Structure formats: C-alpha cells, structure tokens
Amino acid sequence: MAFWRFRGSWQNQTEPTLATVNQKSILIWYRNDLRIHDHEPLYKAVQEKAEIIPLYCFDDREFGTTSFGFPKTGAFRAQFLLESVADLRNSLRSLNPADLGKSLGSNLGSNLVVRRGLPE
C-alpha cells in the first residue's frame, strides 16, 4: 500500500507524486482504547515493519445535545478526553521500541493525527 504525497500548497497542486511504492503504511484509528502498552494493532503494525500512522478523530456528534437539550459530553468528560488524547500523543512520541519487542526505526511515520468531524 502506498500513500499519495503532495508537494506545495493544495491550491497550486496539479499532479500528485507517489512517495513510496513498496513501503506498507498502516493507519491505526484510535477510538475508545487510547492505550499503547497493550494495543494489539500497534504491535502487529510494528511486526509488519510498516509505516505507522496513528489517528484520532473527535466526533462532533458526541459534543452535541440530547433530544432533551442536555449536553452529551459534559465539561469534565470533555477535559478528560482532551487530556487522554494529549497523553496518547506524548506516549507515541516517547515510545520505546523495546516496549513492543521490535525495533521501530522510522516505522512511526508521523505524530498522532488528530481531526474533528464525522469519522465515517
């Protein structure tokens, strides 16, 4: 699997360039389980020697209101979620390859990608 990488700004882009033909890239989509010490997909991605792209998406629907007008996510839960995602990012940055039993090398291809919107 390969990803298209773009050079320059999106507005001026005329043609994508293929960055890597033979390198595998694995997207790990974090949803509820934000741990890394026993995260099976992360361990398997390291075993595959693939570029790992960790992703977390804040779902706007979780921050809306119920049919009764109450917030679905209160202030304390929202703060907890923000702190948990920040901790995940810091954990991925400081990941010790020995923790997974394999050498990461450049496998952790990017920092945690955080997006907002509908995850579909």
Backbone atoms as SQL, in Angstrom:
CREATE TABLE atoms (id INTEGER PRIMARY KEY, chain TEXT, resi INTEGER, resn TEXT, atom TEXT, x REAL, y REAL, z REAL);
INSERT INTO atoms VALUES
  (1, 'A', 1, 'MET', 'N', 0.851, -1.165, 0.000),
  (2, 'A', 1, 'MET', 'CA', 0.000, 0.000, 0.000),
  (3, 'A', 1, 'MET', 'C', 0.899, 1.231, 0.000),
  (4, 'A', 2, 'ALA', 'N', 0.523, 2.222, -0.712),
  (5, 'A', 2, 'ALA', 'CA', 1.285, 3.469, -0.753),
  (6, 'A', 2, 'ALA', 'C', 0.324, 4.637, -0.644),
  (7, 'A', 3, 'PHE', 'N', 0.822, 5.711, -0.109),
  (8, 'A', 3, 'PHE', 'CA', 0.018, 6.918, 0.002),
  (9, 'A', 3, 'PHE', 'C', 0.514, 7.942, -0.997),
  (10, 'A', 4, 'TRP', 'N', -0.391, 8.741, -1.493),
  (11, 'A', 4, 'TRP', 'CA', -0.002, 9.845, -2.345),
  (12, 'A', 4, 'TRP', 'C', 0.464, 10.982, -1.458),
  (13, 'A', 5, 'ARG', 'N', 1.608, 11.540, -1.788),
  (14, 'A', 5, 'ARG', 'CA', 2.127, 12.680, -1.042),
  (15, 'A', 5, 'ARG', 'C', 2.109, 13.879, -1.971),
  (16, 'A', 6, 'PHE', 'N', 1.705, 14.994, -1.451),
  (17, 'A', 6, 'PHE', 'CA', 1.585, 16.192, -2.258),
  (18, 'A', 6, 'PHE', 'C', 2.696, 17.167, -1.922),
  (19, 'A', 7, 'ARG', 'N', 3.178, 17.855, -2.934),
  (20, 'A', 7, 'ARG', 'CA', 4.193, 18.885, -2.737),
  (21, 'A', 7, 'ARG', 'C', 3.554, 20.243, -2.946),
  (22, 'A', 8, 'GLY', 'N', 3.949, 21.199, -2.125),
  (23, 'A', 8, 'GLY', 'CA', 3.426, 22.549, -2.287),
  (24, 'A', 8, 'GLY', 'C', 2.060, 22.695, -1.649),
  (25, 'A', 9, 'SER', 'N', 1.394, 23.770, -1.968),
  (26, 'A', 9, 'SER', 'CA', 0.078, 24.005, -1.379),
  (27, 'A', 9, 'SER', 'C', -0.976, 23.226, -2.151),
  (28, 'A', 10, 'TRP', 'N', -2.094, 22.986, -1.495),
  (29, 'A', 10, 'TRP', 'CA', -3.168, 22.237, -2.136),
  (30, 'A', 10, 'TRP', 'C', -3.749, 22.997, -3.320),
  (31, 'A', 11, 'GLN', 'N', -3.786, 24.327, -3.243),
  (32, 'A', 11, 'GLN', 'CA', -4.381, 25.120, -4.308),
  (33, 'A', 11, 'GLN', 'C', -3.541, 25.073, -5.585),
  (34, 'A', 12, 'ASN', 'N', -2.235, 24.996, -5.445),
  (35, 'A', 12, 'ASN', 'CA', -1.350, 25.010, -6.609),
  (36, 'A', 12, 'ASN', 'C', -1.005, 23.613, -7.107),
  (37, 'A', 13, 'GLN', 'N', -1.541, 22.602, -6.474),
  (38, 'A', 13, 'GLN', 'CA', -1.185, 21.237, -6.822),
  (39, 'A', 13, 'GLN', 'C', -1.839, 20.824, -8.134),
  (40, 'A', 14, 'THR', 'N', -1.031, 20.334, -9.049),
  (41, 'A', 14, 'THR', 'CA', -1.574, 19.877, -10.317),
  (42, 'A', 14, 'THR', 'C', -1.543, 18.363, -10.430),
  (43, 'A', 15, 'GLU', 'N', -0.512, 17.741, -9.904),
  (44, 'A', 15, 'GLU', 'CA', -0.392, 16.297, -10.047),
  (45, 'A', 15, 'GLU', 'C', 0.251, 15.699, -8.805),
  (46, 'A', 16, 'PRO', 'N', -0.328, 14.644, -8.238),
  (47, 'A', 16, 'PRO', 'CA', 0.278, 14.020, -7.069),
  (48, 'A', 16, 'PRO', 'C', 1.523, 13.241, -7.462),
  (49, 'A', 17, 'THR', 'N', 2.438, 13.095, -6.523),
  (50, 'A', 17, 'THR', 'CA', 3.626, 12.286, -6.756),
  (51, 'A', 17, 'THR', 'C', 3.598, 11.123, -5.786),
  (52, 'A', 18, 'LEU', 'N', 3.933, 9.951, -6.245),
  (53, 'A', 18, 'LEU', 'CA', 3.941, 8.761, -5.410),
  (54, 'A', 18, 'LEU', 'C', 5.253, 8.730, -4.648),
  (55, 'A', 19, 'ALA', 'N', 5.169, 8.773, -3.308),
  (56, 'A', 19, 'ALA', 'CA', 6.368, 8.863, -2.486),
  (57, 'A', 19, 'ALA', 'C', 7.073, 7.518, -2.364),
  (58, 'A', 20, 'THR', 'N', 6.330, 6.480, -2.073),
  (59, 'A', 20, 'THR', 'CA', 6.933, 5.187, -1.835),
  (60, 'A', 20, 'THR', 'C', 6.089, 4.121, -2.512),
  (61, 'A', 21, 'VAL', 'N', 6.738, 3.262, -3.262),
  (62, 'A', 21, 'VAL', 'CA', 5.993, 2.239, -3.978),
  (63, 'A', 21, 'VAL', 'C', 5.868, 0.963, -3.156),
  (64, 'A', 22, 'ASN', 'N', 6.928, 0.559, -2.496),
  (65, 'A', 22, 'ASN', 'CA', 6.934, -0.740, -1.841),
  (66, 'A', 22, 'ASN', 'C', 6.723, -0.700, -0.337),
  (67, 'A', 23, 'GLN', 'N', 6.693, 0.446, 0.263),
  (68, 'A', 23, 'GLN', 'CA', 6.558, 0.510, 1.709),
  (69, 'A', 23, 'GLN', 'C', 5.097, 0.425, 2.127),
  (70, 'A', 24, 'LYS', 'N', 4.826, -0.450, 3.101),
  (71, 'A', 24, 'LYS', 'CA', 3.480, -0.563, 3.648),
  (72, 'A', 24, 'LYS', 'C', 3.228, 0.603, 4.587),
  (73, 'A', 25, 'SER', 'N', 2.011, 1.058, 4.604),
  (74, 'A', 25, 'SER', 'CA', 1.581, 2.064, 5.569),
  (75, 'A', 25, 'SER', 'C', 0.319, 1.548, 6.237),
  (76, 'A', 26, 'ILE', 'N', 0.299, 1.614, 7.555),
  (77, 'A', 26, 'ILE', 'CA', -0.853, 1.134, 8.307),
  (78, 'A', 26, 'ILE', 'C', -1.403, 2.282, 9.128),
  (79, 'A', 27, 'LEU', 'N', -2.687, 2.543, 8.944),
  (80, 'A', 27, 'LEU', 'CA', -3.387, 3.569, 9.698),
  (81, 'A', 27, 'LEU', 'C', -3.996, 2.911, 10.930),
  (82, 'A', 28, 'ILE', 'N', -3.622, 3.399, 12.109),
  (83, 'A', 28, 'ILE', 'CA', -4.206, 2.898, 13.348),
  (84, 'A', 28, 'ILE', 'C', -5.170, 3.956, 13.845),
  (85, 'A', 29, 'TRP', 'N', -6.453, 3.627, 13.806),
  (86, 'A', 29, 'TRP', 'CA', -7.503, 4.570, 14.162),
  (87, 'A', 29, 'TRP', 'C', -7.879, 4.339, 15.619),
  (88, 'A', 30, 'TYR', 'N', -7.455, 5.249, 16.472),
  (89, 'A', 30, 'TYR', 'CA', -7.793, 5.178, 17.888),
  (90, 'A', 30, 'TYR', 'C', -9.193, 5.727, 18.082),
  (91, 'A', 31, 'ARG', 'N', -10.020, 4.962, 18.783),
  (92, 'A', 31, 'ARG', 'CA', -11.390, 5.409, 19.036),
  (93, 'A', 31, 'ARG', 'C', -11.654, 5.475, 20.528),
  (94, 'A', 32, 'ASN', 'N', -11.736, 4.347, 21.195),
  (95, 'A', 32, 'ASN', 'CA', -12.015, 4.314, 22.632),
  (96, 'A', 32, 'ASN', 'C', -10.807, 3.874, 23.446),
  (97, 'A', 33, 'ASP', 'N', -10.051, 2.943, 22.937),
  (98, 'A', 33, 'ASP', 'CA', -8.883, 2.417, 23.637),
  (99, 'A', 33, 'ASP', 'C', -7.665, 3.247, 23.240),
  (100, 'A', 34, 'LEU', 'N', -7.263, 4.176, 24.098),
  (101, 'A', 34, 'LEU', 'CA', -6.165, 5.080, 23.768),
  (102, 'A', 34, 'LEU', 'C', -4.845, 4.639, 24.390),
  (103, 'A', 35, 'ARG', 'N', -4.766, 3.395, 24.816),
  (104, 'A', 35, 'ARG', 'CA', -3.523, 2.891, 25.407),
  (105, 'A', 35, 'ARG', 'C', -2.596, 2.416, 24.297),
  (106, 'A', 36, 'ILE', 'N', -1.299, 2.382, 24.598),
  (107, 'A', 36, 'ILE', 'CA', -0.369, 1.822, 23.620),
  (108, 'A', 36, 'ILE', 'C', 0.374, 0.613, 24.173),
  (109, 'A', 37, 'HIS', 'N', 0.428, 0.447, 25.493),
  (110, 'A', 37, 'HIS', 'CA', 1.254, -0.617, 26.059),
  (111, 'A', 37, 'HIS', 'C', 0.728, -2.016, 25.748),
  (112, 'A', 38, 'ASP', 'N', -0.540, -2.177, 25.466),
  (113, 'A', 38, 'ASP', 'CA', -1.081, -3.493, 25.124),
  (114, 'A', 38, 'ASP', 'C', -2.006, -3.400, 23.907),
  (115, 'A', 39, 'HIS', 'N', -1.666, -2.521, 22.997),
  (116, 'A', 39, 'HIS', 'CA', -2.510, -2.270, 21.830),
  (117, 'A', 39, 'HIS', 'C', -2.123, -3.234, 20.705),
  (118, 'A', 40, 'GLU', 'N', -2.951, -4.230, 20.483),
  (119, 'A', 40, 'GLU', 'CA', -2.650, -5.295, 19.514),
  (120, 'A', 40, 'GLU', 'C', -2.410, -4.781, 18.091),
  (121, 'A', 41, 'PRO', 'N', -3.240, -3.883, 17.544),
  (122, 'A', 41, 'PRO', 'CA', -2.966, -3.399, 16.182),
  (123, 'A', 41, 'PRO', 'C', -1.620, -2.679, 16.063),
  (124, 'A', 42, 'LEU', 'N', -1.227, -1.939, 17.087),
  (125, 'A', 42, 'LEU', 'CA', 0.075, -1.266, 17.056),
  (126, 'A', 42, 'LEU', 'C', 1.198, -2.294, 17.040),
  (127, 'A', 43, 'TYR', 'N', 1.082, -3.313, 17.868),
  (128, 'A', 43, 'TYR', 'CA', 2.086, -4.369, 17.920),
  (129, 'A', 43, 'TYR', 'C', 2.194, -5.088, 16.572),
  (130, 'A', 44, 'LYS', 'N', 1.055, -5.402, 15.971),
  (131, 'A', 44, 'LYS', 'CA', 1.073, -6.092, 14.672),
  (132, 'A', 44, 'LYS', 'C', 1.648, -5.207, 13.569),
  (133, 'A', 45, 'ALA', 'N', 1.354, -3.912, 13.618),
  (134, 'A', 45, 'ALA', 'CA', 1.902, -2.990, 12.618),
  (135, 'A', 45, 'ALA', 'C', 3.415, -2.918, 12.720),
  (136, 'A', 46, 'VAL', 'N', 3.933, -2.948, 13.944),
  (137, 'A', 46, 'VAL', 'CA', 5.383, -2.943, 14.133),
  (138, 'A', 46, 'VAL', 'C', 5.973, -4.236, 13.590),
  (139, 'A', 47, 'GLN', 'N', 5.304, -5.367, 13.817),
  (140, 'A', 47, 'GLN', 'CA', 5.779, -6.643, 13.288),
  (141, 'A', 47, 'GLN', 'C', 5.807, -6.641, 11.763),
  (142, 'A', 48, 'GLU', 'N', 4.871, -5.952, 11.141),
  (143, 'A', 48, 'GLU', 'CA', 4.813, -5.866, 9.680),
  (144, 'A', 48, 'GLU', 'C', 5.871, -4.923, 9.116),
  (145, 'A', 49, 'LYS', 'N', 6.554, -4.199, 9.988),
  (146, 'A', 49, 'LYS', 'CA', 7.568, -3.215, 9.588),
  (147, 'A', 49, 'LYS', 'C', 6.981, -2.185, 8.633),
  (148, 'A', 50, 'ALA', 'N', 5.788, -1.744, 8.974),
  (149, 'A', 50, 'ALA', 'CA', 5.093, -0.767, 8.143),
  (150, 'A', 50, 'ALA', 'C', 5.246, 0.623, 8.742),
  (151, 'A', 51, 'GLU', 'N', 5.024, 1.626, 7.900),
  (152, 'A', 51, 'GLU', 'CA', 4.938, 2.984, 8.413),
  (153, 'A', 51, 'GLU', 'C', 3.623, 3.075, 9.170),
  (154, 'A', 52, 'ILE', 'N', 3.682, 3.564, 10.397),
  (155, 'A', 52, 'ILE', 'CA', 2.501, 3.610, 11.250),
  (156, 'A', 52, 'ILE', 'C', 1.971, 5.034, 11.296),
  (157, 'A', 53, 'ILE', 'N', 0.692, 5.176, 10.978),
  (158, 'A', 53, 'ILE', 'CA', 0.049, 6.487, 11.007),
  (159, 'A', 53, 'ILE', 'C', -1.071, 6.423, 12.044),
  (160, 'A', 54, 'PRO', 'N', -0.823, 6.928, 13.263),
  (161, 'A', 54, 'PRO', 'CA', -1.864, 6.911, 14.287),
  (162, 'A', 54, 'PRO', 'C', -2.852, 8.059, 14.093),
  (163, 'A', 55, 'LEU', 'N', -4.149, 7.781, 14.264),
  (164, 'A', 55, 'LEU', 'CA', -5.196, 8.770, 14.015),
  (165, 'A', 55, 'LEU', 'C', -6.214, 8.757, 15.146),
  (166, 'A', 56, 'TYR', 'N', -6.635, 9.939, 15.572),
  (167, 'A', 56, 'TYR', 'CA', -7.773, 10.079, 16.480),
  (168, 'A', 56, 'TYR', 'C', -8.687, 11.140, 15.895),
  (169, 'A', 57, 'CYS', 'N', -9.981, 10.847, 15.863),
  (170, 'A', 57, 'CYS', 'CA', -10.957, 11.781, 15.307),
  (171, 'A', 57, 'CYS', 'C', -11.986, 12.141, 16.374),
  (172, 'A', 58, 'PHE', 'N', -12.073, 13.434, 16.700),
  (173, 'A', 58, 'PHE', 'CA', -13.121, 13.909, 17.602),
  (174, 'A', 58, 'PHE', 'C', -14.425, 13.929, 16.812),
  (175, 'A', 59, 'ASP', 'N', -15.400, 13.181, 17.277),
  (176, 'A', 59, 'ASP', 'CA', -16.692, 13.079, 16.604),
  (177, 'A', 59, 'ASP', 'C', -17.600, 14.200, 17.101),
  (178, 'A', 60, 'ASP', 'N', -17.982, 15.099, 16.212),
  (179, 'A', 60, 'ASP', 'CA', -18.829, 16.236, 16.579),
  (180, 'A', 60, 'ASP', 'C', -20.144, 15.807, 17.223),
  (181, 'A', 61, 'ARG', 'N', -20.639, 14.628, 16.849),
  (182, 'A', 61, 'ARG', 'CA', -21.917, 14.160, 17.394),
  (183, 'A', 61, 'ARG', 'C', -21.848, 13.930, 18.901),
  (184, 'A', 62, 'GLU', 'N', -20.670, 13.590, 19.405),
  (185, 'A', 62, 'GLU', 'CA', -20.507, 13.348, 20.840),
  (186, 'A', 62, 'GLU', 'C', -20.556, 14.633, 21.655),
  (187, 'A', 63, 'PHE', 'N', -20.401, 15.767, 20.999),
  (188, 'A', 63, 'PHE', 'CA', -20.380, 17.044, 21.705),
  (189, 'A', 63, 'PHE', 'C', -21.659, 17.848, 21.462),
  (190, 'A', 64, 'GLY', 'N', -22.658, 17.202, 20.916),
  (191, 'A', 64, 'GLY', 'CA', -23.943, 17.853, 20.679),
  (192, 'A', 64, 'GLY', 'C', -24.827, 17.768, 21.913),
  (193, 'A', 65, 'THR', 'N', -26.107, 17.872, 21.683),
  (194, 'A', 65, 'THR', 'CA', -27.068, 17.781, 22.784),
  (195, 'A', 65, 'THR', 'C', -28.012, 16.609, 22.547),
  (196, 'A', 66, 'THR', 'N', -28.583, 16.138, 23.631),
  (197, 'A', 66, 'THR', 'CA', -29.559, 15.056, 23.540),
  (198, 'A', 66, 'THR', 'C', -30.884, 15.632, 23.057),
  (199, 'A', 67, 'SER', 'N', -31.842, 14.763, 22.836),
  (200, 'A', 67, 'SER', 'CA', -33.162, 15.226, 22.397),
  (201, 'A', 67, 'SER', 'C', -33.865, 16.049, 23.483),
  (202, 'A', 68, 'PHE', 'N', -33.363, 15.952, 24.717),
  (203, 'A', 68, 'PHE', 'CA', -33.925, 16.737, 25.822),
  (204, 'A', 68, 'PHE', 'C', -33.177, 18.056, 26.036),
  (205, 'A', 69, 'GLY', 'N', -32.165, 18.307, 25.212),
  (206, 'A', 69, 'GLY', 'CA', -31.425, 19.559, 25.310),
  (207, 'A', 69, 'GLY', 'C', -30.221, 19.534, 26.234),
  (208, 'A', 70, 'PHE', 'N', -29.891, 18.365, 26.792),
  (209, 'A', 70, 'PHE', 'CA', -28.727, 18.258, 27.669),
  (210, 'A', 70, 'PHE', 'C', -27.480, 17.953, 26.844),
  (211, 'A', 71, 'PRO', 'N', -26.320, 18.440, 27.268),
  (212, 'A', 71, 'PRO', 'CA', -25.092, 18.127, 26.533),
  (213, 'A', 71, 'PRO', 'C', -24.762, 16.637, 26.647),
  (214, 'A', 72, 'LYS', 'N', -24.357, 16.040, 25.536),
  (215, 'A', 72, 'LYS', 'CA', -23.972, 14.628, 25.546),
  (216, 'A', 72, 'LYS', 'C', -22.660, 14.430, 26.293),
  (217, 'A', 73, 'THR', 'N', -21.780, 15.397, 26.193),
  (218, 'A', 73, 'THR', 'CA', -20.488, 15.329, 26.857),
  (219, 'A', 73, 'THR', 'C', -20.347, 16.555, 27.747),
  (220, 'A', 74, 'GLY', 'N', -20.213, 16.307, 29.043),
  (221, 'A', 74, 'GLY', 'CA', -20.063, 17.405, 29.987),
  (222, 'A', 74, 'GLY', 'C', -18.647, 17.953, 29.988),
  (223, 'A', 75, 'ALA', 'N', -18.441, 18.997, 30.750),
  (224, 'A', 75, 'ALA', 'CA', -17.142, 19.675, 30.802),
  (225, 'A', 75, 'ALA', 'C', -16.041, 18.755, 31.324),
  (226, 'A', 76, 'PHE', 'N', -16.344, 17.952, 32.351),
  (227, 'A', 76, 'PHE', 'CA', -15.326, 17.071, 32.919),
  (228, 'A', 76, 'PHE', 'C', -14.953, 15.954, 31.946),
  (229, 'A', 77, 'ARG', 'N', -15.936, 15.392, 31.284),
  (230, 'A', 77, 'ARG', 'CA', -15.665, 14.338, 30.288),
  (231, 'A', 77, 'ARG', 'C', -14.874, 14.905, 29.115),
  (232, 'A', 78, 'ALA', 'N', -15.227, 16.091, 28.663),
  (233, 'A', 78, 'ALA', 'CA', -14.502, 16.722, 27.557),
  (234, 'A', 78, 'ALA', 'C', -13.052, 16.982, 27.949),
  (235, 'A', 79, 'GLN', 'N', -12.832, 17.467, 29.168),
  (236, 'A', 79, 'GLN', 'CA', -11.466, 17.713, 29.639),
  (237, 'A', 79, 'GLN', 'C', -10.686, 16.408, 29.737),
  (238, 'A', 80, 'PHE', 'N', -11.340, 15.361, 30.250),
  (239, 'A', 80, 'PHE', 'CA', -10.704, 14.050, 30.343),
  (240, 'A', 80, 'PHE', 'C', -10.302, 13.542, 28.960),
  (241, 'A', 81, 'LEU', 'N', -11.172, 13.699, 27.991),
  (242, 'A', 81, 'LEU', 'CA', -10.895, 13.253, 26.632),
  (243, 'A', 81, 'LEU', 'C', -9.723, 14.023, 26.025),
  (244, 'A', 82, 'LEU', 'N', -9.705, 15.337, 26.212),
  (245, 'A', 82, 'LEU', 'CA', -8.590, 16.149, 25.707),
  (246, 'A', 82, 'LEU', 'C', -7.270, 15.727, 26.340),
  (247, 'A', 83, 'GLU', 'N', -7.281, 15.492, 27.645),
  (248, 'A', 83, 'GLU', 'CA', -6.066, 15.060, 28.334),
  (249, 'A', 83, 'GLU', 'C', -5.640, 13.667, 27.884),
  (250, 'A', 84, 'SER', 'N', -6.598, 12.787, 27.636),
  (251, 'A', 84, 'SER', 'CA', -6.283, 11.429, 27.180),
  (252, 'A', 84, 'SER', 'C', -5.649, 11.440, 25.796),
  (253, 'A', 85, 'VAL', 'N', -6.159, 12.265, 24.902),
  (254, 'A', 85, 'VAL', 'CA', -5.588, 12.360, 23.553),
  (255, 'A', 85, 'VAL', 'C', -4.194, 12.984, 23.621),
  (256, 'A', 86, 'ALA', 'N', -4.012, 13.991, 24.470),
  (257, 'A', 86, 'ALA', 'CA', -2.683, 14.592, 24.647),
  (258, 'A', 86, 'ALA', 'C', -1.705, 13.564, 25.207),
  (259, 'A', 87, 'ASP', 'N', -2.164, 12.739, 26.144),
  (260, 'A', 87, 'ASP', 'CA', -1.315, 11.694, 26.706),
  (261, 'A', 87, 'ASP', 'C', -0.963, 10.648, 25.648),
  (262, 'A', 88, 'LEU', 'N', -1.920, 10.296, 24.800),
  (263, 'A', 88, 'LEU', 'CA', -1.647, 9.359, 23.707),
  (264, 'A', 88, 'LEU', 'C', -0.576, 9.924, 22.790),
  (265, 'A', 89, 'ARG', 'N', -0.702, 11.196, 22.434),
  (266, 'A', 89, 'ARG', 'CA', 0.295, 11.833, 21.572),
  (267, 'A', 89, 'ARG', 'C', 1.679, 11.787, 22.226),
  (268, 'A', 90, 'ASN', 'N', 1.766, 12.133, 23.501),
  (269, 'A', 90, 'ASN', 'CA', 3.052, 12.112, 24.205),
  (270, 'A', 90, 'ASN', 'C', 3.599, 10.698, 24.318),
  (271, 'A', 91, 'SER', 'N', 2.731, 9.732, 24.552),
  (272, 'A', 91, 'SER', 'CA', 3.170, 8.336, 24.640),
  (273, 'A', 91, 'SER', 'C', 3.730, 7.852, 23.312),
  (274, 'A', 92, 'LEU', 'N', 3.096, 8.216, 22.221),
  (275, 'A', 92, 'LEU', 'CA', 3.586, 7.808, 20.902),
  (276, 'A', 92, 'LEU', 'C', 4.921, 8.476, 20.586),
  (277, 'A', 93, 'ARG', 'N', 5.081, 9.734, 20.992),
  (278, 'A', 93, 'ARG', 'CA', 6.341, 10.441, 20.752),
  (279, 'A', 93, 'ARG', 'C', 7.495, 9.800, 21.511),
  (280, 'A', 94, 'SER', 'N', 7.221, 9.343, 22.719),
  (281, 'A', 94, 'SER', 'CA', 8.292, 8.805, 23.558),
  (282, 'A', 94, 'SER', 'C', 8.316, 7.284, 23.560),
  (283, 'A', 95, 'LEU', 'N', 7.704, 6.680, 22.577),
  (284, 'A', 95, 'LEU', 'CA', 7.593, 5.227, 22.529),
  (285, 'A', 95, 'LEU', 'C', 8.967, 4.580, 22.483),
  (286, 'A', 96, 'ASN', 'N', 9.181, 3.661, 23.393),
  (287, 'A', 96, 'ASN', 'CA', 10.425, 2.914, 23.449),
  (288, 'A', 96, 'ASN', 'C', 10.243, 1.644, 22.622),
  (289, 'A', 97, 'PRO', 'N', 11.068, 1.444, 21.594),
  (290, 'A', 97, 'PRO', 'CA', 10.914, 0.245, 20.757),
  (291, 'A', 97, 'PRO', 'C', 10.967, -1.050, 21.554),
  (292, 'A', 98, 'ALA', 'N', 11.714, -1.061, 22.650),
  (293, 'A', 98, 'ALA', 'CA', 11.809, -2.279, 23.458),
  (294, 'A', 98, 'ALA', 'C', 10.467, -2.632, 24.086),
  (295, 'A', 99, 'ASP', 'N', 9.607, -1.627, 24.269),
  (296, 'A', 99, 'ASP', 'CA', 8.288, -1.893, 24.839),
  (297, 'A', 99, 'ASP', 'C', 7.465, -2.809, 23.947),
  (298, 'A', 100, 'LEU', 'N', 7.720, -2.758, 22.665),
  (299, 'A', 100, 'LEU', 'CA', 6.962, -3.580, 21.724),
  (300, 'A', 100, 'LEU', 'C', 7.733, -4.817, 21.293),
  (301, 'A', 101, 'GLY', 'N', 8.971, -4.937, 21.749),
  (302, 'A', 101, 'GLY', 'CA', 9.759, -6.104, 21.405),
  (303, 'A', 101, 'GLY', 'C', 10.363, -6.052, 20.017),
  (304, 'A', 102, 'LYS', 'N', 10.218, -4.968, 19.319),
  (305, 'A', 102, 'LYS', 'CA', 10.758, -4.819, 17.971),
  (306, 'A', 102, 'LYS', 'C', 11.383, -3.448, 17.840),
  (307, 'A', 103, 'SER', 'N', 12.195, -3.311, 16.835),
  (308, 'A', 103, 'SER', 'CA', 12.786, -2.009, 16.561),
  (309, 'A', 103, 'SER', 'C', 11.833, -1.200, 15.694),
  (310, 'A', 104, 'LEU', 'N', 11.477, -0.022, 16.166),
  (311, 'A', 104, 'LEU', 'CA', 10.583, 0.830, 15.383),
  (312, 'A', 104, 'LEU', 'C', 11.308, 1.491, 14.230),
  (313, 'A', 105, 'GLY', 'N', 12.548, 1.888, 14.477),
  (314, 'A', 105, 'GLY', 'CA', 13.262, 2.629, 13.442),
  (315, 'A', 105, 'GLY', 'C', 12.445, 3.822, 13.027),
  (316, 'A', 106, 'SER', 'N', 12.152, 3.926, 11.751),
  (317, 'A', 106, 'SER', 'CA', 11.340, 5.041, 11.263),
  (318, 'A', 106, 'SER', 'C', 9.894, 4.608, 11.053),
  (319, 'A', 107, 'ASN', 'N', 9.507, 3.494, 11.660),
  (320, 'A', 107, 'ASN', 'CA', 8.150, 2.985, 11.441),
  (321, 'A', 107, 'ASN', 'C', 7.068, 3.933, 11.911),
  (322, 'A', 108, 'LEU', 'N', 7.333, 4.629, 13.011),
  (323, 'A', 108, 'LEU', 'CA', 6.328, 5.563, 13.487),
  (324, 'A', 108, 'LEU', 'C', 6.436, 6.788, 12.609),
  (325, 'A', 109, 'GLY', 'N', 5.808, 6.696, 11.442),
  (326, 'A', 109, 'GLY', 'CA', 5.997, 7.666, 10.377),
  (327, 'A', 109, 'GLY', 'C', 5.500, 9.049, 10.680),
  (328, 'A', 110, 'SER', 'N', 4.631, 9.197, 11.629),
  (329, 'A', 110, 'SER', 'CA', 4.130, 10.528, 11.917),
  (330, 'A', 110, 'SER', 'C', 3.674, 10.596, 13.354),
  (331, 'A', 111, 'ASN', 'N', 3.438, 11.794, 13.770),
  (332, 'A', 111, 'ASN', 'CA', 2.881, 12.039, 15.077),
  (333, 'A', 111, 'ASN', 'C', 1.411, 11.630, 15.035),
  (334, 'A', 112, 'LEU', 'N', 0.766, 11.698, 16.164),
  (335, 'A', 112, 'LEU', 'CA', -0.664, 11.406, 16.194),
  (336, 'A', 112, 'LEU', 'C', -1.402, 12.437, 15.352),
  (337, 'A', 113, 'VAL', 'N', -2.189, 11.959, 14.415),
  (338, 'A', 113, 'VAL', 'CA', -3.006, 12.835, 13.585),
  (339, 'A', 113, 'VAL', 'C', -4.344, 12.993, 14.299),
  (340, 'A', 114, 'VAL', 'N', -4.728, 14.231, 14.581),
  (341, 'A', 114, 'VAL', 'CA', -5.987, 14.497, 15.276),
  (342, 'A', 114, 'VAL', 'C', -6.872, 15.308, 14.350),
  (343, 'A', 115, 'ARG', 'N', -8.084, 14.834, 14.146),
  (344, 'A', 115, 'ARG', 'CA', -9.033, 15.524, 13.277),
  (345, 'A', 115, 'ARG', 'C', -10.365, 15.655, 13.991),
  (346, 'A', 116, 'ARG', 'N', -11.199, 16.539, 13.482),
  (347, 'A', 116, 'ARG', 'CA', -12.528, 16.760, 14.033),
  (348, 'A', 116, 'ARG', 'C', -13.547, 16.561, 12.923),
  (349, 'A', 117, 'GLY', 'N', -14.637, 15.909, 13.228),
  (350, 'A', 117, 'GLY', 'CA', -15.683, 15.701, 12.243),
  (351, 'A', 117, 'GLY', 'C', -16.262, 14.315, 12.358),
  (352, 'A', 118, 'LEU', 'N', -17.083, 13.959, 11.401),
  (353, 'A', 118, 'LEU', 'CA', -17.675, 12.630, 11.392),
  (354, 'A', 118, 'LEU', 'C', -16.621, 11.635, 10.949),
  (355, 'A', 119, 'PRO', 'N', -16.375, 10.591, 11.727),
  (356, 'A', 119, 'PRO', 'CA', -15.300, 9.661, 11.407),
  (357, 'A', 119, 'PRO', 'C', -15.562, 8.771, 10.205),
  (358, 'A', 120, 'GLU', 'N', -16.773, 8.760, 9.681),
  (359, 'A', 120, 'GLU', 'CA', -17.049, 7.938, 8.510),
  (360, 'A', 120, 'GLU', 'C', -16.345, 8.577, 7.381);
